[in-house]
Amino acid sequence: MKRISIIERVTARRAVGLVLGAAILATSAQAQEVEGGRWRVGASAGAWVPFSSLIKSADSFDTRLAAGPAFSLEARYLAVEPVSVYVSGTVAFGTIRLGSAIRPDVVGPSNQVVVAGGTAGVVLTASDWPGEHIQPTLRLGGGFKWYSFDLTGADSQLRPTADIGVGFRGVGVGPIDVSAEVRYLPSSFDQGRLPTRGIAPQDQRQSDLLFSIGFGIRP
């Protein structure tokens, strides 16, 4: 039985590899239909808004993150109409509110928190939307979030995240466009990286929203 299981695993891996290879070749062939491909480099600013408590306490005095400003840079490549491949980097500056599950001797040096993220995936653009200059967009991707605390006894941590967004792009007659988007970045958070007391640290769900307005340049 063990030998059969190993053979099945190898066969499955080969099948997946063949499927992926065929998909890549098909995408490459279709991409050639787009004249030279089209790049878009963009920057945006907005607000990073966390919605989940880092540590939930029985007395409802939770430890949680507060909203702050956020800035993003992104590069897109139009591979196959209407699909663009993107790589995005974001940094947000927030604060942490310490709850009753944090050790009482934790006093700083400050409550500042930096959250940085890097994601990649695809953006779908409805270019045939009614209205000549407005194009709705849908983002599907994933990557990581990095939490950095300026807090005694707290350690930084890197967590995987999804990247799901909806928005629109305003297209003009020149190479510059404007955009607005809401992105959902769900992940988990390791409570053991904070100076806790009276709890058994575990992974806590952490849901963040990123609201942004930006512009893009199509070289």
Contacts in CASP RR format, 6 or more apart in sequence:
PFRMAT RR
TARGET T0000
AUTHOR 0000-0000-0000
METHOD contacts of the structure
MODEL  1
MKRISIIERVTARRAVGLVLGAAILATSAQAQEVEGGRWRVGASAGAWVP
FSSLIKSADSFDTRLAAGPAFSLEARYLAVEPVSVYVSGTVAFGTIRLGS
AIRPDVVGPSNQVVVAGGTAGVVLTASDWPGEHIQPTLRLGGGFKWYSFD
LTGADSQLRPTADIGVGFRGVGVGPIDVSAEVRYLPSSFDQGRLPTRGIA
PQDQRQSDLLFSIGFGIRP
27 79 0 8 1.000
27 80 0 8 1.000
30 79 0 8 1.000
30 80 0 8 1.000
31 37 0 8 1.000
31 79 0 8 1.000
31 80 0 8 1.000
33 80 0 8 1.000
34 78 0 8 1.000
34 79 0 8 1.000
34 80 0 8 1.000
34 81 0 8 1.000
37 77 0 8 1.000
37 78 0 8 1.000
37 79 0 8 1.000
38 77 0 8 1.000
38 78 0 8 1.000
38 218 0 8 1.000
39 75 0 8 1.000
39 76 0 8 1.000
39 77 0 8 1.000
39 78 0 8 1.000
39 218 0 8 1.000
39 219 0 8 1.000
40 75 0 8 1.000
40 76 0 8 1.000
40 77 0 8 1.000
40 78 0 8 1.000
40 84 0 8 1.000
40 177 0 8 1.000
40 216 0 8 1.000
40 217 0 8 1.000
40 218 0 8 1.000
41 73 0 8 1.000
41 74 0 8 1.000
41 75 0 8 1.000
41 76 0 8 1.000
41 216 0 8 1.000
41 217 0 8 1.000
41 219 0 8 1.000
42 73 0 8 1.000
42 74 0 8 1.000
42 75 0 8 1.000
42 214 0 8 1.000
42 215 0 8 1.000
42 216 0 8 1.000
42 217 0 8 1.000
43 71 0 8 1.000
43 72 0 8 1.000
43 73 0 8 1.000
43 74 0 8 1.000
43 214 0 8 1.000
43 215 0 8 1.000
43 216 0 8 1.000
44 71 0 8 1.000
44 72 0 8 1.000
44 74 0 8 1.000
44 179 0 8 1.000
44 181 0 8 1.000
44 212 0 8 1.000
44 213 0 8 1.000
44 214 0 8 1.000
44 215 0 8 1.000
45 69 0 8 1.000
45 70 0 8 1.000
45 71 0 8 1.000
45 72 0 8 1.000
45 212 0 8 1.000
45 213 0 8 1.000
45 214 0 8 1.000
46 69 0 8 1.000
46 70 0 8 1.000
46 71 0 8 1.000
46 210 0 8 1.000
46 211 0 8 1.000
46 212 0 8 1.000
46 213 0 8 1.000
47 67 0 8 1.000
47 68 0 8 1.000
47 69 0 8 1.000
47 70 0 8 1.000
47 210 0 8 1.000
47 211 0 8 1.000
47 212 0 8 1.000
48 67 0 8 1.000
48 68 0 8 1.000
48 69 0 8 1.000
48 70 0 8 1.000
48 90 0 8 1.000
48 92 0 8 1.000
48 94 0 8 1.000
48 115 0 8 1.000
48 208 0 8 1.000
48 209 0 8 1.000
48 210 0 8 1.000
49 67 0 8 1.000
49 68 0 8 1.000
49 208 0 8 1.000
49 209 0 8 1.000
49 210 0 8 1.000
49 211 0 8 1.000
50 64 0 8 1.000
50 65 0 8 1.000
50 66 0 8 1.000
50 67 0 8 1.000
50 206 0 8 1.000
50 207 0 8 1.000
50 208 0 8 1.000
50 209 0 8 1.000
51 207 0 8 1.000
51 208 0 8 1.000
51 209 0 8 1.000
52 64 0 8 1.000
52 189 0 8 1.000
52 204 0 8 1.000
52 205 0 8 1.000
52 206 0 8 1.000
52 207 0 8 1.000
53 62 0 8 1.000
53 63 0 8 1.000
53 64 0 8 1.000
53 204 0 8 1.000
54 62 0 8 1.000
54 63 0 8 1.000
54 64 0 8 1.000
54 65 0 8 1.000
54 96 0 8 1.000
54 189 0 8 1.000
54 191 0 8 1.000
54 194 0 8 1.000
54 204 0 8 1.000
54 206 0 8 1.000
55 62 0 8 1.000
55 63 0 8 1.000
55 64 0 8 1.000
55 99 0 8 1.000
55 101 0 8 1.000
55 102 0 8 1.000
55 191 0 8 1.000
55 194 0 8 1.000
55 196 0 8 1.000
55 199 0 8 1.000
55 204 0 8 1.000
56 62 0 8 1.000
56 204 0 8 1.000
57 63 0 8 1.000
57 99 0 8 1.000
57 100 0 8 1.000
57 101 0 8 1.000
59 100 0 8 1.000
61 99 0 8 1.000
61 100 0 8 1.000
62 97 0 8 1.000
62 99 0 8 1.000
63 96 0 8 1.000
63 97 0 8 1.000
63 98 0 8 1.000
63 99 0 8 1.000
63 101 0 8 1.000
63 102 0 8 1.000
63 194 0 8 1.000
64 96 0 8 1.000
64 97 0 8 1.000
65 94 0 8 1.000
65 95 0 8 1.000
65 96 0 8 1.000
65 97 0 8 1.000
65 113 0 8 1.000
65 115 0 8 1.000
66 94 0 8 1.000
66 95 0 8 1.000
66 96 0 8 1.000
66 97 0 8 1.000
67 94 0 8 1.000
68 92 0 8 1.000
68 93 0 8 1.000
68 94 0 8 1.000
68 95 0 8 1.000
69 92 0 8 1.000
69 93 0 8 1.000
69 94 0 8 1.000
70 90 0 8 1.000
70 91 0 8 1.000
70 92 0 8 1.000
70 93 0 8 1.000
70 210 0 8 1.000
70 212 0 8 1.000
71 90 0 8 1.000
71 91 0 8 1.000
71 92 0 8 1.000
72 88 0 8 1.000
72 89 0 8 1.000
72 90 0 8 1.000
72 91 0 8 1.000
72 210 0 8 1.000
72 212 0 8 1.000
73 88 0 8 1.000
73 89 0 8 1.000
74 86 0 8 1.000
74 87 0 8 1.000
74 88 0 8 1.000
74 89 0 8 1.000
75 86 0 8 1.000
75 87 0 8 1.000
75 88 0 8 1.000
76 84 0 8 1.000
76 85 0 8 1.000
76 86 0 8 1.000
76 123 0 8 1.000
77 84 0 8 1.000
77 85 0 8 1.000
77 86 0 8 1.000
78 84 0 8 1.000
79 85 0 8 1.000
81 127 0 8 1.000
82 124 0 8 1.000
82 125 0 8 1.000
82 126 0 8 1.000
82 127 0 8 1.000
83 122 0 8 1.000
83 123 0 8 1.000
83 124 0 8 1.000
84 122 0 8 1.000
84 123 0 8 1.000
84 124 0 8 1.000
84 125 0 8 1.000
85 120 0 8 1.000
85 121 0 8 1.000
85 122 0 8 1.000
85 123 0 8 1.000
86 120 0 8 1.000
86 121 0 8 1.000
86 122 0 8 1.000
86 123 0 8 1.000
86 139 0 8 1.000
87 118 0 8 1.000
87 119 0 8 1.000
87 120 0 8 1.000
87 121 0 8 1.000
88 118 0 8 1.000
88 119 0 8 1.000
88 120 0 8 1.000
88 163 0 8 1.000
89 116 0 8 1.000
89 117 0 8 1.000
89 118 0 8 1.000
89 119 0 8 1.000
90 116 0 8 1.000
90 117 0 8 1.000
90 118 0 8 1.000
90 119 0 8 1.000
90 210 0 8 1.000
91 114 0 8 1.000
91 115 0 8 1.000
91 116 0 8 1.000
91 117 0 8 1.000
92 114 0 8 1.000
92 115 0 8 1.000
92 116 0 8 1.000
92 210 0 8 1.000
93 112 0 8 1.000
93 113 0 8 1.000
93 114 0 8 1.000
94 112 0 8 1.000
94 113 0 8 1.000
94 114 0 8 1.000
94 115 0 8 1.000
95 111 0 8 1.000
95 112 0 8 1.000
95 113 0 8 1.000
96 111 0 8 1.000
96 113 0 8 1.000
96 149 0 8 1.000
96 151 0 8 1.000
97 111 0 8 1.000
98 106 0 8 1.000
98 111 0 8 1.000
101 196 0 8 1.000
101 197 0 8 1.000
101 198 0 8 1.000
101 199 0 8 1.000
102 194 0 8 1.000
102 195 0 8 1.000
102 196 0 8 1.000
102 197 0 8 1.000
103 195 0 8 1.000
103 196 0 8 1.000
103 197 0 8 1.000
104 197 0 8 1.000
105 152 0 8 1.000
106 151 0 8 1.000
106 152 0 8 1.000
106 153 0 8 1.000
106 195 0 8 1.000
107 152 0 8 1.000
108 150 0 8 1.000
108 151 0 8 1.000
108 152 0 8 1.000
109 150 0 8 1.000
109 151 0 8 1.000
109 152 0 8 1.000
110 150 0 8 1.000
110 151 0 8 1.000
111 150 0 8 1.000
111 151 0 8 1.000
112 149 0 8 1.000
112 150 0 8 1.000
113 147 0 8 1.000
113 148 0 8 1.000
113 149 0 8 1.000
113 150 0 8 1.000
114 147 0 8 1.000
114 148 0 8 1.000
115 145 0 8 1.000
115 146 0 8 1.000
115 147 0 8 1.000
115 148 0 8 1.000
115 208 0 8 1.000
116 145 0 8 1.000
116 146 0 8 1.000
116 148 0 8 1.000
117 143 0 8 1.000
117 144 0 8 1.000
117 145 0 8 1.000
117 146 0 8 1.000
117 161 0 8 1.000
118 143 0 8 1.000
118 144 0 8 1.000
118 145 0 8 1.000
119 141 0 8 1.000
119 142 0 8 1.000
119 143 0 8 1.000
119 144 0 8 1.000
119 161 0 8 1.000
119 163 0 8 1.000
119 185 0 8 1.000
120 141 0 8 1.000
120 142 0 8 1.000
120 143 0 8 1.000
121 139 0 8 1.000
121 140 0 8 1.000
121 141 0 8 1.000
121 142 0 8 1.000
121 163 0 8 1.000
122 139 0 8 1.000
122 140 0 8 1.000
122 141 0 8 1.000
123 137 0 8 1.000
123 138 0 8 1.000
123 139 0 8 1.000
123 140 0 8 1.000
124 137 0 8 1.000
124 138 0 8 1.000
124 139 0 8 1.000
124 140 0 8 1.000
125 135 0 8 1.000
125 136 0 8 1.000
125 137 0 8 1.000
125 169 0 8 1.000
126 135 0 8 1.000
126 136 0 8 1.000
126 137 0 8 1.000
127 135 0 8 1.000
129 135 0 8 1.000
129 136 0 8 1.000
132 171 0 8 1.000
133 170 0 8 1.000
133 171 0 8 1.000
133 172 0 8 1.000
134 168 0 8 1.000
134 169 0 8 1.000
134 170 0 8 1.000
134 171 0 8 1.000
135 168 0 8 1.000
135 169 0 8 1.000
135 170 0 8 1.000
135 171 0 8 1.000
136 166 0 8 1.000
136 167 0 8 1.000
136 168 0 8 1.000
137 165 0 8 1.000
137 166 0 8 1.000
137 167 0 8 1.000
137 168 0 8 1.000
137 169 0 8 1.000
137 179 0 8 1.000
137 181 0 8 1.000
138 165 0 8 1.000
138 166 0 8 1.000
138 167 0 8 1.000
139 163 0 8 1.000
139 164 0 8 1.000
139 165 0 8 1.000
139 166 0 8 1.000
139 181 0 8 1.000
139 183 0 8 1.000
140 163 0 8 1.000
140 164 0 8 1.000
140 165 0 8 1.000
141 162 0 8 1.000
141 163 0 8 1.000
141 164 0 8 1.000
142 160 0 8 1.000
142 161 0 8 1.000
142 162 0 8 1.000
142 163 0 8 1.000
143 160 0 8 1.000
143 161 0 8 1.000
143 162 0 8 1.000
143 163 0 8 1.000
144 158 0 8 1.000
144 159 0 8 1.000
144 160 0 8 1.000
144 161 0 8 1.000
145 158 0 8 1.000
145 159 0 8 1.000
145 160 0 8 1.000
145 161 0 8 1.000
145 185 0 8 1.000
145 187 0 8 1.000
145 208 0 8 1.000
146 156 0 8 1.000
146 157 0 8 1.000
146 158 0 8 1.000
146 159 0 8 1.000
147 156 0 8 1.000
147 157 0 8 1.000
147 159 0 8 1.000
147 189 0 8 1.000
147 193 0 8 1.000
148 156 0 8 1.000
149 155 0 8 1.000
149 156 0 8 1.000
149 194 0 8 1.000
151 194 0 8 1.000
151 195 0 8 1.000
152 195 0 8 1.000
153 194 0 8 1.000
153 195 0 8 1.000
154 193 0 8 1.000
154 194 0 8 1.000
154 195 0 8 1.000
155 193 0 8 1.000
156 193 0 8 1.000
157 189 0 8 1.000
157 190 0 8 1.000
157 193 0 8 1.000
159 187 0 8 1.000
159 188 0 8 1.000
159 189 0 8 1.000
159 190 0 8 1.000
159 206 0 8 1.000
160 187 0 8 1.000
161 185 0 8 1.000
161 186 0 8 1.000
161 187 0 8 1.000
162 184 0 8 1.000
162 185 0 8 1.000
162 186 0 8 1.000
162 187 0 8 1.000
163 183 0 8 1.000
163 184 0 8 1.000
163 185 0 8 1.000
164 183 0 8 1.000
164 184 0 8 1.000
164 185 0 8 1.000
165 181 0 8 1.000
165 182 0 8 1.000
165 183 0 8 1.000
165 184 0 8 1.000
166 181 0 8 1.000
166 182 0 8 1.000
167 179 0 8 1.000
167 180 0 8 1.000
167 181 0 8 1.000
167 182 0 8 1.000
168 179 0 8 1.000
168 180 0 8 1.000
168 181 0 8 1.000
169 177 0 8 1.000
169 178 0 8 1.000
169 179 0 8 1.000
170 177 0 8 1.000
170 178 0 8 1.000
170 179 0 8 1.000
171 177 0 8 1.000
175 217 0 8 1.000
175 218 0 8 1.000
175 219 0 8 1.000
176 215 0 8 1.000
176 216 0 8 1.000
176 217 0 8 1.000
176 218 0 8 1.000
177 215 0 8 1.000
177 216 0 8 1.000
177 218 0 8 1.000
178 213 0 8 1.000
178 214 0 8 1.000
178 215 0 8 1.000
178 216 0 8 1.000
179 212 0 8 1.000
179 213 0 8 1.000
179 214 0 8 1.000
179 215 0 8 1.000
179 216 0 8 1.000
180 212 0 8 1.000
180 213 0 8 1.000
180 214 0 8 1.000
181 210 0 8 1.000
181 211 0 8 1.000
181 212 0 8 1.000
182 209 0 8 1.000
182 210 0 8 1.000
182 211 0 8 1.000
183 209 0 8 1.000
183 210 0 8 1.000
183 212 0 8 1.000
184 207 0 8 1.000
184 208 0 8 1.000
184 209 0 8 1.000
185 207 0 8 1.000
185 208 0 8 1.000
185 209 0 8 1.000
185 210 0 8 1.000
186 205 0 8 1.000
186 206 0 8 1.000
186 207 0 8 1.000
186 208 0 8 1.000
187 205 0 8 1.000
187 206 0 8 1.000
187 207 0 8 1.000
187 208 0 8 1.000
188 203 0 8 1.000
188 204 0 8 1.000
188 205 0 8 1.000
188 206 0 8 1.000
189 203 0 8 1.000
189 204 0 8 1.000
189 205 0 8 1.000
189 206 0 8 1.000
190 201 0 8 1.000
190 203 0 8 1.000
191 199 0 8 1.000
191 201 0 8 1.000
191 202 0 8 1.000
191 203 0 8 1.000
191 204 0 8 1.000
192 201 0 8 1.000
194 201 0 8 1.000
END
